[in-house]
Amino acid sequence: MMTLKHLLCMLGFCALPLAAQAQWQWVDGQGKKVFSDQPPPIDVPEKSILRRPGASAAARPAAAAPAAAPEAATPAASAPTAARPSGVDKELEEKTRKAEEAEKAQRAAEEQRIAKARADNCARARRGKATLDSGMRLARLNEKGEREVLDDQARATEQARLQAVIDSDCKARP
């Protein structure tokens, strides 16, 4: 008596040839048979394609008919073959286009983030320079955490540093 497990295994083995039916078969330029789950390259002539996935036996002789009459194969007859788009190429182009769009969006977001940081640095530097230019007594903490008042030399150094930040971050970007 067959168990359910044996029955499922038998059905699985019977379904294996169906997976092989979803293959392309063609003869390449060197006369070798090629089997693939992808369509052949565009440069493979229609007469060299031996089998298509999902093509019934009735459809194959119609595709083989041009091979039987080679004198009918003129450049005009082979033009549709050359213009035949490949599904893989369309998918690849779509993936490439999406990747390029994602890269552009990422670059735009990065440029926007940098522009925002520059604008913020510019605003802070202008406020700091305005404070230094006001002449008020300013103090800051040194490395030891002690408060020290800025003398004229420290004030001039800080003004020069802030002016350099203003010059680099506040100029208009193209």
FENZI-V672293 format. One record per residue. N is the residue number from 1. RES is the residue in three letters. NEAR is the number of other ideal C-beta (glycine too) atoms within 12 Angstrom. Layout:
# FENZI-V672293
N | RES | NEAR
N | RES | NEAR
This chain:
# FENZI-V672293
1 | MET | 6
2 | MET | 10
3 | THR | 9
4 | LEU | 10
5 | LYS | 11
6 | HIS | 12
7 | LEU | 13
8 | LEU | 13
9 | CYS | 14
10 | MET | 14
11 | LEU | 14
12 | GLY | 14
13 | PHE | 13
14 | CYS | 12
15 | ALA | 14
16 | LEU | 13
17 | PRO | 11
18 | LEU | 14
19 | ALA | 13
20 | ALA | 15
21 | GLN | 19
22 | ALA | 20
23 | GLN | 24
24 | TRP | 29
25 | GLN | 27
26 | TRP | 30
27 | VAL | 21
28 | ASP | 20
29 | GLY | 13
30 | GLN | 9
31 | GLY | 9
32 | LYS | 12
33 | LYS | 17
34 | VAL | 23
35 | PHE | 20
36 | SER | 23
37 | ASP | 18
38 | GLN | 21
39 | PRO | 27
40 | PRO | 33
41 | PRO | 22
42 | ILE | 21
43 | ASP | 16
44 | VAL | 26
45 | PRO | 27
46 | GLU | 29
47 | LYS | 22
48 | SER | 28
49 | ILE | 33
50 | LEU | 25
51 | ARG | 28
52 | ARG | 26
53 | PRO | 22
54 | GLY | 14
55 | ALA | 20
56 | SER | 13
57 | ALA | 13
58 | ALA | 9
59 | ALA | 15
60 | ARG | 17
61 | PRO | 13
62 | ALA | 15
63 | ALA | 24
64 | ALA | 20
65 | ALA | 16
66 | PRO | 22
67 | ALA | 22
68 | ALA | 13
69 | ALA | 12
70 | PRO | 13
71 | GLU | 9
72 | ALA | 15
73 | ALA | 20
74 | THR | 13
75 | PRO | 11
76 | ALA | 11
77 | ALA | 19
78 | SER | 21
79 | ALA | 13
80 | PRO | 16
81 | THR | 26
82 | ALA | 17
83 | ALA | 11
84 | ARG | 20
85 | PRO | 16
86 | SER | 21
87 | GLY | 18
88 | VAL | 18
89 | ASP | 17
90 | LYS | 15
91 | GLU | 15
92 | LEU | 15
93 | GLU | 15
94 | GLU | 14
95 | LYS | 14
96 | THR | 14
97 | ARG | 14
98 | LYS | 14
99 | ALA | 14
100 | GLU | 14
101 | GLU | 14
102 | ALA | 14
103 | GLU | 14
104 | LYS | 14
105 | ALA | 14
106 | GLN | 14
107 | ARG | 14
108 | ALA | 14
109 | ALA | 14
110 | GLU | 14
111 | GLU | 16
112 | GLN | 15
113 | ARG | 14
114 | ILE | 16
115 | ALA | 18
116 | LYS | 16
117 | ALA | 16
118 | ARG | 23
119 | ALA | 20
120 | ASP | 17
121 | ASN | 22
122 | CYS | 26
123 | ALA | 19
124 | ARG | 19
125 | ALA | 27
126 | ARG | 21
127 | ARG | 17
128 | GLY | 25
129 | LYS | 25
130 | ALA | 17
131 | THR | 20
132 | LEU | 27
133 | ASP | 18
134 | SER | 13
135 | GLY | 12
136 | MET | 12
137 | ARG | 16
138 | LEU | 21
139 | ALA | 14
140 | ARG | 20
141 | LEU | 12
142 | ASN | 12
143 | GLU | 7
144 | LYS | 7
145 | GLY | 8
146 | GLU | 10
147 | ARG | 12
148 | GLU | 15
149 | VAL | 15
150 | LEU | 23
151 | ASP | 14
152 | ASP | 14
153 | GLN | 10
154 | ALA | 19
155 | ARG | 25
156 | ALA | 16
157 | THR | 16
158 | GLU | 23
159 | GLN | 25
160 | ALA | 17
161 | ARG | 18
162 | LEU | 28
163 | GLN | 22
164 | ALA | 19
165 | VAL | 25
166 | ILE | 26
167 | ASP | 17
168 | SER | 15
169 | ASP | 24
170 | CYS | 21
171 | LYS | 13
172 | ALA | 9
173 | ARG | 14
174 | PRO | 5
